């Protein structure tokens, strides 16, 4: 299979599956690179997951975006979980 990309100059570049596999290997390596921002790493991981699962839509069509209240609730649950972990660690390691 060959994918074609048209440039502004109307030149045609062909990428074979082999080239695409090489490209995705580079993407995989970038997810572990220390100078790549977390946001970019997450975007790349999302791309890799979509490719791995056959490019299907990950979201339920009935779901839609999260409401701000749901986001706040998720944040509060995560904050409480981290706080509890910190307390547990402090109790188990009083010398720190």
Buried (B, 14 or more C-beta within 10 A) or exposed (E): EEEEEEEEEEEEEEBEEEEBEEEBEEBEEBBEEEEEEEEEBEEBBEBBEEEEEEEEEEEEEEEEEEEEEEEEEEEEEEEEEEEEEEEEEEEEEEEE
